[in-house]
Every structure is written in C-alpha cells, then in structure tokens.
Amino acid sequence: MLESVTGGFMRRPRYWTIVRNGSSHVDVFAVDPDERGEALAVFGFEEEAELFLCLAEMGAGWQAHETTAGELVSILYGPCANVERVVLDPLPRGISGSTGMRPLCVRSADFASAMVDVGAARAGAIPALAALRP
C-alpha cells in the first residue's frame, strides 16, 4: 500500500497483460486491433483479460498476468520495444468488428510516460489512462 498525503491509504494501480511462459522467457501478447500494426494489450481488470482469453480462443499456455506500472514500462522498453502502441481493454477481433467500436489505442511512448508520471495520468493528461486509475 502507498500512504497518501492526507494519511489515508490507497492501493497501487494494477493492470493485466496476457502472457505465455516459455522455457527460457515470457511471451507478452500483442494484438493488431485495427490493422494499423501491433499494440500491447493492457487490461484494467483481471476479468476483462480472462474474458478476452476465453473469447479469443488463443490456445494453451496463455494466461492473464497481474502487472504494475513499472513492469509495463519495462515490457514496452524490453520485449515489446518494437510495438508502437498500447491498446486498452481490447475486444477480440471477431467481436470488435461487429460492435462498431474503435479500439482505444495510445502511443507506447505516451503510455510509458504516463506510467512513470502517475500525476499526469491522474490529472488526465491522457484521458484514457485516467480511466484505468483507481
């Protein structure tokens, strides 16, 4: 827990990604939500990540993984350094096309900056990220 300025406590923000554990590494799931290139899939709730897994029929080994803001930044500058966007709470392609809703994507660099600067995300510098904050 983090202690707030007023002396109360607030929980650390939690996020979920979809990962598959390999013998020597972890694969992090990226999706092409709109045929404009891959994006790291980040979920605000575990249930959303689990539902995505069920509906997308991804096969064995993939699972929802709780992560922190720091881990997300590490993922974006490490195994997903070539991924230029983050998609927030995506729907599987077969479902998203039928809803008429466009995926909510953020540039990876902007997302990483907001994760490092918690104040910017809370203040709404990137409105989509403010919605993921408690």
C-alpha positions, 0 to 999 in steps of 0.5 A: 500500500502507498500512504497518501498525503492526507494519511489515508491509504490507497492501493497501487494501480494494477493492470493485466497483460496476457502472457505465455511462459516459455522455457527460457522467457515470457511471451507478452501478447500483442494484438493488431486491433485495427490493422494499423500494426501491433499494440500491447494489450493492457487490461484494467481488470483481471476479468476483462483479460480472462474474458478476452482469453476465453473469447479469443480462443488463443490456445494453451499456455496463455494466461492473464498476468497481474502487472504494475506500472513499472513492469509495463514500462519495462515490457514496452522498453524490453520485449515489446520495444518494437510495438508502437502502441498500447491498446486498452481493454481490447475486444477480440477481433471477431467481436470488435468488428461487429460492435462498431467500436474503435479500439482505444489505442495510445502511443507506447511512448505516451503510455510509458510516460504516463506510467512513470508520471502517475500525476499526469495520468491522474490529472488526465493528461491522457484521458484514457489512462485516467480511466484505468486509475483507481 
